[in-house]
Amino acid sequence: FTGGPNNDGNITEITGTGPAQITVQVQADPRYHINNITFANNQANDLSWNLTNPPYIATITDTNVDNIDSEYSVNILDTVANATVLCDPSIKNRPNR
């Protein structure tokens, strides 16, 4: 993964600053498609996702309403080998100070 403030795919947002759109992109051979994104520690339902076209780009929406410390898992499908790979960076919403 790349992106985010440390270029490691992890993201930190400020709670209460309005919704954030987070783009997730698999930068590899086009045979790799985003198959699913799940969220851990998302009890407030601040996080949701939408697959775009092409299928190696997805958008995560973070409402930034609640303080959260979540991880998102991206299930990536290798369409040639018919195998999946799981990747799981974090998303944090920290208080606005």
BALUMLUM-640441 format. One record per atom (N, C-alpha, C, O, CB): residue in one letter; atom name; y, x, z. Coordinates in nm, 3 decimals, decimal comma, padded with zeros to 5 digits. Atoms other than C-alpha are relative to their C-alpha. Glycine has a CB too. Layout:
// BALUMLUM-640441
(pt "A" "CA" (Y X Z))
...
// end
This chain:
// BALUMLUM-640441
(pt "F" "N" (-00,119 00,083 00,000))
(pt "F" "CA" (00,000 00,000 00,000))
(pt "F" "C" (00,125 00,087 00,000))
(pt "F" "O" (00,126 00,197 00,056))
(pt "F" "CB" (00,000 -00,094 00,120))
(pt "T" "N" (-00,132 -00,059 -00,007))
(pt "T" "CA" (00,359 00,095 -00,056))
(pt "T" "C" (00,099 -00,111 00,030))
(pt "T" "O" (00,063 -00,228 00,030))
(pt "T" "CB" (00,037 00,075 -00,133))
(pt "G" "N" (-00,104 00,098 -00,030))
(pt "G" "CA" (00,686 -00,077 00,029))
(pt "G" "C" (00,025 -00,008 00,149))
(pt "G" "O" (-00,046 00,055 00,229))
(pt "G" "CB" (-00,037 -00,137 -00,055))
(pt "G" "N" (-00,039 00,010 -00,140))
(pt "G" "CA" (00,850 -00,173 00,356))
(pt "G" "C" (00,083 00,121 00,040))
(pt "G" "O" (00,098 00,214 -00,039))
(pt "G" "CB" (-00,123 -00,011 00,090))
(pt "P" "N" (-00,091 -00,106 -00,041))
(pt "P" "CA" (01,079 00,053 00,559))
(pt "P" "C" (-00,063 00,139 00,009))
(pt "P" "O" (00,007 00,239 -00,005))
(pt "P" "CB" (00,059 -00,034 00,131))
(pt "N" "N" (00,067 -00,130 -00,009))
(pt "N" "CA" (00,818 00,329 00,601))
(pt "N" "C" (-00,086 00,029 -00,122))
(pt "N" "O" (-00,163 00,125 -00,122))
(pt "N" "CB" (-00,087 00,006 00,126))
(pt "N" "N" (00,076 -00,015 00,124))
(pt "N" "CA" (00,669 00,291 00,252))
(pt "N" "C" (-00,152 -00,002 00,022))
(pt "N" "O" (-00,226 00,066 -00,049))
(pt "N" "CB" (00,040 00,128 -00,070))
(pt "D" "N" (00,143 00,010 -00,028))
(pt "D" "CA" (00,329 00,201 00,403))
(pt "D" "C" (-00,050 -00,144 -00,006))
(pt "D" "O" (-00,162 -00,173 00,036))
(pt "D" "CB" (-00,030 00,059 00,137))
(pt "G" "N" (00,038 00,140 00,012))
(pt "G" "CA" (00,324 -00,172 00,332))
(pt "G" "C" (00,033 -00,084 00,122))
(pt "G" "O" (00,029 -00,207 00,114))
(pt "G" "CB" (-00,145 -00,010 -00,028))
(pt "N" "N" (-00,038 00,074 -00,120))
(pt "N" "CA" (00,427 -00,267 00,687))
(pt "N" "C" (00,144 -00,047 -00,014))
(pt "N" "O" (00,227 00,020 -00,075))
(pt "N" "CB" (-00,017 00,088 00,127))
(pt "I" "N" (-00,130 00,063 00,016))
(pt "I" "CA" (00,730 -00,494 00,715))
(pt "I" "C" (00,053 -00,043 00,135))
(pt "I" "O" (-00,023 -00,095 00,217))
(pt "I" "CB" (-00,008 -00,120 -00,097))
(pt "T" "N" (-00,066 00,051 -00,120))
(pt "T" "CA" (00,978 -00,567 00,994))
(pt "T" "C" (00,120 -00,082 -00,043))
(pt "T" "O" (00,204 -00,035 -00,120))
(pt "T" "CB" (00,042 00,116 00,095))
(pt "E" "N" (-00,111 00,089 00,029))
(pt "E" "CA" (01,217 -00,861 00,972))
(pt "E" "C" (00,073 -00,031 00,130))
(pt "E" "O" (00,019 -00,007 00,238))
(pt "E" "CB" (-00,049 -00,131 -00,068))
(pt "I" "N" (-00,080 00,038 -00,116))
(pt "I" "CA" (01,490 -00,982 01,209))
(pt "I" "C" (-00,010 -00,151 00,017))
(pt "I" "O" (00,024 -00,227 -00,074))
(pt "I" "CB" (00,150 00,045 -00,016))
(pt "T" "N" (00,013 00,142 -00,028))
(pt "T" "CA" (01,420 -01,320 01,371))
(pt "T" "C" (00,137 -00,068 -00,007))
(pt "T" "O" (00,237 -00,016 00,042))
(pt "T" "CB" (-00,064 -00,021 00,139))
(pt "G" "N" (-00,122 00,080 00,005))
(pt "G" "CA" (01,681 -01,586 01,296))
(pt "G" "C" (00,094 00,033 -00,114))
(pt "G" "O" (00,205 -00,019 -00,118))
(pt "G" "CB" (00,072 00,016 00,126))
(pt "T" "N" (-00,089 -00,039 00,110))
(pt "T" "CA" (01,821 -01,429 00,979))
(pt "T" "C" (-00,030 -00,075 -00,130))
(pt "T" "O" (00,023 -00,040 -00,235))
(pt "T" "CB" (-00,011 00,149 -00,025))
(pt "G" "N" (00,034 00,078 00,118))
(pt "G" "CA" (01,674 -01,682 00,738))
(pt "G" "C" (-00,127 00,049 -00,066))
(pt "G" "O" (-00,173 00,160 -00,037))
(pt "G" "CB" (00,114 00,004 -00,100))
(pt "P" "N" (00,127 -00,034 00,063))
(pt "P" "CA" (01,362 -01,679 00,522))
(pt "P" "C" (00,007 00,130 -00,080))
(pt "P" "O" (00,108 00,162 -00,142))
(pt "P" "CB" (-00,043 -00,113 -00,091))
(pt "A" "N" (00,012 -00,123 00,077))
(pt "A" "CA" (01,246 -01,353 00,367))
(pt "A" "C" (-00,115 -00,015 -00,099))
(pt "A" "O" (-00,222 -00,067 -00,064))
(pt "A" "CB" (-00,023 00,124 00,093))
(pt "Q" "N" (00,104 -00,003 00,102))
(pt "Q" "CA" (01,049 -01,320 00,045))
(pt "Q" "C" (-00,052 00,143 -00,009))
(pt "Q" "O" (00,026 00,236 -00,033))
(pt "Q" "CB" (00,053 -00,050 -00,139))
(pt "I" "N" (00,063 -00,132 00,000))
(pt "I" "CA" (00,807 -01,027 00,055))
(pt "I" "C" (-00,095 00,006 -00,119))
(pt "I" "O" (-00,190 -00,073 -00,127))
(pt "I" "CB" (-00,075 00,028 00,136))
(pt "T" "N" (00,086 -00,013 00,118))
(pt "T" "CA" (00,650 -00,917 -00,272))
(pt "T" "C" (-00,114 00,097 00,030))
(pt "T" "O" (-00,092 00,209 00,077))
(pt "T" "CB" (00,082 00,048 -00,123))
(pt "V" "N" (00,119 -00,084 -00,012))
(pt "V" "CA" (00,296 -00,780 -00,259))
(pt "V" "C" (-00,050 00,024 -00,141))
(pt "V" "O" (-00,075 -00,069 -00,216))
(pt "V" "CB" (-00,111 -00,068 00,091))
(pt "Q" "N" (00,045 -00,033 00,134))
(pt "Q" "CA" (00,186 -00,595 -00,569))
(pt "Q" "C" (-00,108 00,105 00,006))
(pt "Q" "O" (-00,092 00,208 00,073))
(pt "Q" "CB" (00,117 00,049 -00,087))
(pt "V" "N" (00,106 -00,099 00,014))
(pt "V" "CA" (-00,137 -00,415 -00,645))
(pt "V" "C" (00,039 00,089 -00,117))
(pt "V" "O" (00,043 00,044 -00,232))
(pt "V" "CB" (-00,143 -00,068 -00,022))
(pt "Q" "N" (-00,042 -00,092 00,105))
(pt "Q" "CA" (-00,027 -00,107 -00,838))
(pt "Q" "C" (-00,118 00,087 -00,038))
(pt "Q" "O" (-00,133 00,200 00,008))
(pt "Q" "CB" (00,120 00,086 00,046))
(pt "A" "N" (00,121 -00,069 00,045))
(pt "A" "CA" (-00,348 -00,007 -01,006))
(pt "A" "C" (-00,039 -00,060 -00,134))
(pt "A" "O" (00,040 -00,129 -00,199))
(pt "A" "CB" (-00,118 -00,014 00,106))
(pt "D" "N" (00,055 00,056 00,122))
(pt "D" "CA" (-00,562 -00,095 -01,303))
(pt "D" "C" (00,013 -00,153 00,003))
(pt "D" "O" (-00,011 -00,214 00,107))
(pt "D" "CB" (-00,149 00,042 -00,018))
(pt "P" "N" (-00,019 00,145 00,001))
(pt "P" "CA" (-00,493 -00,457 -01,413))
(pt "P" "C" (-00,126 -00,081 00,029))
(pt "P" "O" (-00,119 -00,203 00,043))
(pt "P" "CB" (00,055 -00,041 -00,131))
(pt "R" "N" (00,122 00,074 -00,036))
(pt "R" "CA" (-00,855 -00,546 -01,338))
(pt "R" "C" (00,000 -00,043 00,146))
(pt "R" "O" (-00,080 -00,128 00,185))
(pt "R" "CB" (-00,123 00,086 -00,028))
(pt "Y" "N" (-00,009 00,036 -00,141))
(pt "Y" "CA" (-00,755 -00,568 -00,969))
(pt "Y" "C" (00,095 -00,117 00,017))
(pt "Y" "O" (00,212 -00,108 -00,019))
(pt "Y" "CB" (00,046 00,121 00,085))
(pt "H" "N" (-00,078 00,122 -00,020))
(pt "H" "CA" (-00,633 -00,917 -00,877))
(pt "H" "C" (00,006 -00,033 00,148))
(pt "H" "O" (-00,089 -00,008 00,222))
(pt "H" "CB" (-00,060 -00,118 -00,081))
(pt "I" "N" (-00,009 00,050 -00,136))
(pt "I" "CA" (-00,506 -01,057 -00,549))
(pt "I" "C" (-00,078 -00,130 00,005))
(pt "I" "O" (-00,048 -00,225 -00,068))
(pt "I" "CB" (00,150 -00,021 00,046))
(pt "N" "N" (00,091 00,113 -00,010))
(pt "N" "CA" (-00,775 -01,303 -00,449))
(pt "N" "C" (00,040 -00,096 00,113))
(pt "N" "O" (00,025 -00,217 00,100))
(pt "N" "CB" (-00,142 00,050 00,023))
(pt "N" "N" (-00,038 00,081 -00,116))
(pt "N" "CA" (-00,646 -01,423 -00,110))
(pt "N" "C" (00,085 00,084 00,094))
(pt "N" "O" (00,073 00,207 00,095))
(pt "N" "CB" (-00,126 -00,056 00,074))
(pt "I" "N" (-00,075 -00,067 -00,107))
(pt "I" "CA" (-00,400 -01,337 00,168))
(pt "I" "C" (-00,016 -00,085 00,125))
(pt "I" "O" (00,008 -00,206 00,123))
(pt "I" "CB" (00,153 00,019 -00,038))
(pt "T" "N" (00,012 00,070 -00,128))
(pt "T" "CA" (-00,470 -01,428 00,529))
(pt "T" "C" (00,090 00,070 00,102))
(pt "T" "O" (00,129 00,185 00,083))
(pt "T" "CB" (-00,148 -00,003 00,049))
(pt "F" "N" (-00,091 -00,050 -00,102))
(pt "F" "CA" (-00,258 -01,380 00,841))
(pt "F" "C" (-00,067 -00,007 00,137))
(pt "F" "O" (-00,127 -00,109 00,172))
(pt "F" "CB" (00,133 -00,079 -00,001))
(pt "A" "N" (00,043 -00,001 -00,139))
(pt "A" "CA" (-00,357 -01,279 01,195))
(pt "A" "C" (00,124 -00,017 00,087))
(pt "A" "O" (00,232 00,030 00,051))
(pt "A" "CB" (-00,077 00,132 00,036))
(pt "N" "N" (-00,111 00,021 -00,094))
(pt "N" "CA" (-00,136 -01,384 01,489))
(pt "N" "C" (00,116 -00,073 -00,067))
(pt "N" "O" (00,232 -00,032 -00,055))
(pt "N" "CB" (00,049 00,135 00,055))
(pt "N" "N" (-00,101 00,081 00,069))
(pt "N" "CA" (00,050 -01,646 01,284))
(pt "N" "C" (-00,002 -00,142 00,056))
(pt "N" "O" (00,008 -00,239 -00,019))
(pt "N" "CB" (-00,026 -00,002 -00,154))
(pt "Q" "N" (00,012 00,131 -00,064))
(pt "Q" "CA" (00,023 -01,931 01,537))
(pt "Q" "C" (00,122 -00,088 -00,028))
(pt "Q" "O" (00,108 -00,210 -00,035))
(pt "Q" "CB" (-00,019 00,016 00,149))
(pt "A" "N" (-00,121 00,078 00,026))
(pt "A" "CA" (00,383 -02,039 01,468))
(pt "A" "C" (00,013 -00,038 -00,148))
(pt "A" "O" (00,107 -00,108 -00,187))
(pt "A" "CB" (00,124 00,080 00,043))
(pt "N" "N" (-00,002 00,028 00,145))
(pt "N" "CA" (00,303 -02,061 01,094))
(pt "N" "C" (00,128 00,047 -00,067))
(pt "N" "O" (00,181 -00,020 -00,156))
(pt "N" "CB" (-00,018 -00,148 -00,024))
(pt "D" "N" (-00,118 -00,059 00,065))
(pt "D" "CA" (00,599 -01,839 01,005))
(pt "D" "C" (-00,033 00,055 -00,138))
(pt "D" "O" (00,055 00,067 -00,223))
(pt "D" "CB" (00,058 00,111 00,088))
(pt "L" "N" (00,039 -00,070 00,123))
(pt "L" "CA" (00,401 -01,681 00,721))
(pt "L" "C" (-00,083 -00,090 -00,091))
(pt "L" "O" (-00,171 -00,162 -00,045))
(pt "L" "CB" (-00,078 00,127 00,034))
(pt "S" "N" (00,079 00,067 00,102))
(pt "S" "CA" (00,269 -01,830 00,399))
(pt "S" "C" (00,003 00,087 -00,125))
(pt "S" "O" (00,081 00,182 -00,132))
(pt "S" "CB" (00,054 -00,146 -00,030))
(pt "W" "N" (00,002 -00,083 00,120))
(pt "W" "CA" (00,187 -01,690 00,056))
(pt "W" "C" (-00,022 -00,084 -00,124))
(pt "W" "O" (-00,069 -00,198 -00,118))
(pt "W" "CB" (-00,109 00,107 00,010))
(pt "N" "N" (00,013 00,066 00,129))
(pt "N" "CA" (00,188 -01,780 -00,312))
(pt "N" "C" (-00,037 00,106 -00,103))
(pt "N" "O" (00,029 00,210 -00,112))
(pt "N" "CB" (00,131 -00,075 -00,039))
(pt "L" "N" (00,039 -00,091 00,108))
(pt "L" "CA" (00,010 -01,609 -00,602))
(pt "L" "C" (00,090 -00,025 -00,120))
(pt "L" "O" (00,121 -00,140 -00,152))
(pt "L" "CB" (-00,150 -00,020 -00,038))
(pt "T" "N" (-00,083 00,012 00,118))
(pt "T" "CA" (00,225 -01,539 -00,905))
(pt "T" "C" (-00,080 00,038 -00,123))
(pt "T" "O" (-00,200 00,066 -00,113))
(pt "T" "CB" (00,127 00,088 00,011))
(pt "N" "N" (00,064 -00,045 00,122))
(pt "N" "CA" (00,145 -01,454 -01,263))
(pt "N" "C" (00,079 00,119 -00,050))
(pt "N" "O" (00,198 00,103 -00,078))
(pt "N" "CB" (-00,007 -00,113 -00,107))
(pt "P" "N" (00,141 -00,035 00,005))
(pt "P" "CA" (00,027 -01,184 -01,331))
(pt "P" "C" (-00,066 -00,004 00,138))
(pt "P" "O" (00,002 00,000 00,240))
(pt "P" "CB" (-00,015 00,138 -00,060))
(pt "P" "N" (00,071 00,020 -00,126))
(pt "P" "CA" (-00,244 -01,216 -01,064))
(pt "P" "C" (-00,008 00,122 00,092))
(pt "P" "O" (-00,078 00,117 00,193))
(pt "P" "CB" (-00,137 -00,045 -00,030))
(pt "Y" "N" (-00,004 -00,114 -00,092))
(pt "Y" "CA" (-00,179 -00,872 -00,912))
(pt "Y" "C" (00,131 00,004 00,078))
(pt "Y" "O" (00,162 00,105 00,142))
(pt "Y" "CB" (-00,020 00,131 -00,078))
(pt "I" "N" (-00,124 00,012 -00,077))
(pt "I" "CA" (00,153 -00,989 -00,763))
(pt "I" "C" (-00,004 -00,131 00,078))
(pt "I" "O" (-00,039 -00,236 00,023))
(pt "I" "CB" (00,126 00,006 -00,094))
(pt "A" "N" (-00,010 00,120 -00,083))
(pt "A" "CA" (00,194 -01,234 -00,474))
(pt "A" "C" (00,129 00,008 00,081))
(pt "A" "O" (00,186 00,116 00,097))
(pt "A" "CB" (-00,125 -00,014 00,095))
(pt "T" "N" (-00,119 00,006 -00,084))
(pt "T" "CA" (00,486 -01,346 -00,261))
(pt "T" "C" (-00,037 -00,057 00,135))
(pt "T" "O" (-00,098 -00,164 00,144))
(pt "T" "CB" (00,111 -00,084 -00,067))
(pt "I" "N" (00,014 00,051 -00,136))
(pt "I" "CA" (00,473 -01,383 00,117))
(pt "I" "C" (00,137 -00,051 00,042))
(pt "I" "O" (00,238 00,016 00,023))
(pt "I" "CB" (-00,053 00,111 00,099))
(pt "T" "N" (-00,123 00,055 -00,057))
(pt "T" "CA" (00,736 -01,609 00,273))
(pt "T" "C" (-00,009 00,010 00,151))
(pt "T" "O" (-00,105 -00,038 00,212))
(pt "T" "CB" (00,024 -00,148 -00,046))
(pt "D" "N" (-00,014 -00,011 -00,145))
(pt "D" "CA" (00,841 -01,526 00,629))
(pt "D" "C" (00,121 -00,083 00,039))
(pt "D" "O" (00,233 -00,050 00,001))
(pt "D" "CB" (00,014 00,151 00,047))
(pt "T" "N" (-00,111 00,088 -00,037))
(pt "T" "CA" (01,052 -01,804 00,781))
(pt "T" "C" (00,098 00,068 00,094))
(pt "T" "O" (00,213 00,027 00,104))
(pt "T" "CB" (-00,053 -00,127 00,064))
(pt "N" "N" (-00,083 -00,073 -00,097))
(pt "N" "CA" (01,188 -01,558 01,042))
(pt "N" "C" (00,051 -00,089 00,113))
(pt "N" "O" (00,156 -00,061 00,170))
(pt "N" "CB" (00,118 00,064 -00,071))
(pt "V" "N" (-00,042 00,092 -00,107))
(pt "V" "CA" (01,207 -01,845 01,293))
(pt "V" "C" (-00,046 00,051 00,136))
(pt "V" "O" (00,028 00,039 00,234))
(pt "V" "CB" (-00,056 -00,140 -00,026))
(pt "D" "N" (00,060 -00,042 -00,127))
(pt "D" "CA" (00,981 -01,696 01,563))
(pt "D" "C" (-00,023 00,150 00,002))
(pt "D" "O" (-00,040 00,213 -00,102))
(pt "D" "CB" (-00,132 -00,074 00,024))
(pt "N" "N" (00,039 -00,140 -00,015))
(pt "N" "CA" (00,919 -01,348 01,701))
(pt "N" "C" (-00,151 00,006 -00,019))
(pt "N" "O" (-00,226 -00,065 00,048))
(pt "N" "CB" (00,043 00,059 00,140))
(pt "I" "N" (00,144 -00,013 00,026))
(pt "I" "CA" (00,579 -01,245 01,566))
(pt "I" "C" (-00,036 00,147 -00,014))
(pt "I" "O" (00,048 00,231 -00,045))
(pt "I" "CB" (-00,042 -00,079 -00,126))
(pt "D" "N" (00,059 -00,131 00,028))
(pt "D" "CA" (00,359 -00,939 01,546))
(pt "D" "C" (-00,132 -00,031 -00,069))
(pt "D" "O" (-00,235 -00,047 -00,004))
(pt "D" "CB" (-00,021 00,088 00,134))
(pt "S" "N" (00,111 00,049 00,079))
(pt "S" "CA" (00,120 -01,026 01,267))
(pt "S" "C" (-00,051 00,109 -00,093))
(pt "S" "O" (00,017 00,208 -00,119))
(pt "S" "CB" (00,041 -00,124 -00,080))
(pt "E" "N" (00,053 -00,082 00,108))
(pt "E" "CA" (-00,103 -00,856 01,017))
(pt "E" "C" (-00,037 -00,092 -00,114))
(pt "E" "O" (-00,085 -00,204 -00,093))
(pt "E" "CB" (-00,123 00,086 00,046))
(pt "Y" "N" (00,047 00,076 00,115))
(pt "Y" "CA" (-00,164 -00,977 00,667))
(pt "Y" "C" (-00,111 00,078 -00,066))
(pt "Y" "O" (-00,103 00,200 -00,082))
(pt "Y" "CB" (00,115 -00,030 -00,100))
(pt "S" "N" (00,113 -00,061 00,068))
(pt "S" "CA" (-00,492 -00,908 00,493))
(pt "S" "C" (00,000 -00,048 -00,144))
(pt "S" "O" (00,001 -00,168 -00,172))
(pt "S" "CB" (-00,135 -00,033 00,070))
(pt "V" "N" (00,001 00,032 00,143))
(pt "V" "CA" (-00,494 -00,893 00,117))
(pt "V" "C" (-00,140 00,029 -00,052))
(pt "V" "O" (-00,188 00,142 -00,048))
(pt "V" "CB" (00,108 00,082 -00,079))
(pt "N" "N" (00,132 -00,012 00,059))
(pt "N" "CA" (-00,830 -00,956 -00,044))
(pt "N" "C" (00,020 00,025 -00,148))
(pt "N" "O" (00,072 -00,062 -00,219))
(pt "N" "CB" (-00,088 -00,127 00,027))
(pt "I" "N" (-00,020 -00,041 00,138))
(pt "I" "CA" (-00,830 -00,774 -00,377))
(pt "I" "C" (-00,134 -00,003 -00,073))
(pt "I" "O" (-00,232 00,055 -00,026))
(pt "I" "CB" (00,065 00,141 -00,009))
(pt "L" "N" (00,121 00,013 00,080))
(pt "L" "CA" (-01,088 -00,857 -00,642))
(pt "L" "C" (00,003 00,099 -00,116))
(pt "L" "O" (00,099 00,103 -00,193))
(pt "L" "CB" (-00,015 -00,144 -00,053))
(pt "D" "N" (00,022 -00,085 00,118))
(pt "D" "CA" (-01,213 -00,593 -00,887))
(pt "D" "C" (-00,074 -00,088 -00,099))
(pt "D" "O" (-00,193 -00,114 -00,082))
(pt "D" "CB" (-00,080 00,134 00,036))
(pt "T" "N" (00,059 00,095 00,094))
(pt "T" "CA" (-01,277 -00,820 -01,185))
(pt "T" "C" (-00,109 00,061 -00,089))
(pt "T" "O" (-00,185 -00,012 -00,152))
(pt "T" "CB" (00,107 -00,058 -00,086))
(pt "V" "N" (00,104 -00,064 00,080))
(pt "V" "CA" (-01,498 -00,562 -01,359))
(pt "V" "C" (-00,127 00,016 00,083))
(pt "V" "O" (-00,236 -00,019 00,038))
(pt "V" "CB" (00,049 00,138 -00,051))
(pt "A" "N" (00,116 -00,023 -00,087))
(pt "A" "CA" (-01,727 -00,471 -01,067))
(pt "A" "C" (-00,038 -00,125 00,080))
(pt "A" "O" (-00,143 -00,128 00,144))
(pt "A" "CB" (00,029 00,115 00,095))
(pt "N" "N" (00,020 00,121 -00,078))
(pt "N" "CA" (-01,700 -00,821 -00,913))
(pt "N" "C" (-00,020 00,033 00,148))
(pt "N" "O" (-00,112 -00,016 00,213))
(pt "N" "CB" (-00,121 -00,079 -00,053))
(pt "A" "N" (00,003 -00,042 -00,140))
(pt "A" "CA" (-01,634 -00,662 -00,574))
(pt "A" "C" (00,140 -00,018 00,058))
(pt "A" "O" (00,239 -00,021 -00,015))
(pt "A" "CB" (-00,047 00,149 00,014))
(pt "T" "N" (-00,129 00,018 -00,064))
(pt "T" "CA" (-01,358 -00,711 -00,319))
(pt "T" "C" (00,031 00,114 00,095))
(pt "T" "O" (-00,059 00,179 00,149))
(pt "T" "CB" (00,005 -00,133 00,074))
(pt "V" "N" (-00,051 -00,101 -00,093))
(pt "V" "CA" (-01,146 -00,473 -00,112))
(pt "V" "C" (00,100 -00,071 00,090))
(pt "V" "O" (00,179 -00,152 00,042))
(pt "V" "CB" (00,066 00,124 -00,076))
(pt "L" "N" (-00,092 00,062 -00,095))
(pt "L" "CA" (-00,956 -00,575 00,203))
(pt "L" "C" (00,101 00,102 00,048))
(pt "L" "O" (00,064 00,212 00,089))
(pt "L" "CB" (-00,077 -00,060 00,119))
(pt "C" "N" (-00,109 -00,086 -00,048))
(pt "C" "CA" (-00,617 -00,422 00,294))
(pt "C" "C" (00,081 -00,080 00,101))
(pt "C" "O" (00,099 -00,200 00,083))
(pt "C" "CB" (00,090 00,051 -00,119))
(pt "D" "N" (-00,066 00,079 -00,105))
(pt "D" "CA" (-00,420 -00,516 00,608))
(pt "D" "C" (00,117 00,069 00,069))
(pt "D" "O" (00,102 00,116 00,182))
(pt "D" "CB" (-00,099 -00,037 00,102))
(pt "P" "N" (-00,122 -00,048 -00,067))
(pt "P" "CA" (-00,064 -00,392 00,679))
(pt "P" "C" (00,054 -00,106 00,097))
(pt "P" "O" (-00,003 -00,215 00,107))
(pt "P" "CB" (00,107 00,036 -00,105))
(pt "S" "N" (-00,056 00,092 -00,099))
(pt "S" "CA" (00,153 -00,559 00,945))
(pt "S" "C" (00,134 -00,058 -00,043))
(pt "S" "O" (00,204 -00,002 -00,127))
(pt "S" "CB" (00,015 00,071 00,133))
(pt "I" "N" (-00,133 00,060 00,014))
(pt "I" "CA" (00,455 -00,792 00,950))
(pt "I" "C" (00,048 -00,027 00,142))
(pt "I" "O" (-00,023 -00,089 00,221))
(pt "I" "CB" (-00,003 -00,133 -00,087))
(pt "K" "N" (-00,058 00,022 -00,132))
(pt "K" "CA" (00,681 -00,795 01,256))
(pt "K" "C" (00,135 -00,067 -00,016))
(pt "K" "O" (00,215 -00,028 -00,101))
(pt "K" "CB" (00,014 00,132 00,079))
(pt "N" "N" (-00,133 00,059 -00,012))
(pt "N" "CA" (00,974 -01,023 01,335))
(pt "N" "C" (00,049 00,040 00,137))
(pt "N" "O" (-00,009 00,001 00,238))
(pt "N" "CB" (00,000 -00,157 -00,019))
(pt "R" "N" (-00,052 -00,045 -00,130))
(pt "R" "CA" (01,182 -00,860 01,607))
(pt "R" "C" (00,128 -00,076 00,031))
(pt "R" "O" (00,198 -00,122 -00,059))
(pt "R" "CB" (00,025 00,154 00,000))
(pt "P" "N" (-00,122 00,073 -00,039))
(pt "P" "CA" (01,462 -01,021 01,807))
(pt "P" "C" (00,124 00,063 -00,060))
(pt "P" "O" (00,131 00,185 -00,080))
(pt "P" "CB" (00,013 -00,004 00,153))
(pt "N" "N" (-00,129 -00,045 00,052))
(pt "N" "CA" (01,813 -00,997 01,665))
(pt "N" "C" (00,084 00,047 00,119))
(pt "N" "O" (00,125 -00,034 00,202))
(pt "N" "CB" (00,073 -00,114 -00,081))
(pt "R" "N" (-00,077 -00,055 -00,113))
(pt "R" "CA" (02,000 -00,765 01,905))
(pt "R" "C" (00,129 00,059 -00,050))
(pt "R" "O" (00,208 00,111 00,029))
(pt "R" "CB" (-00,080 00,106 00,076))
// end
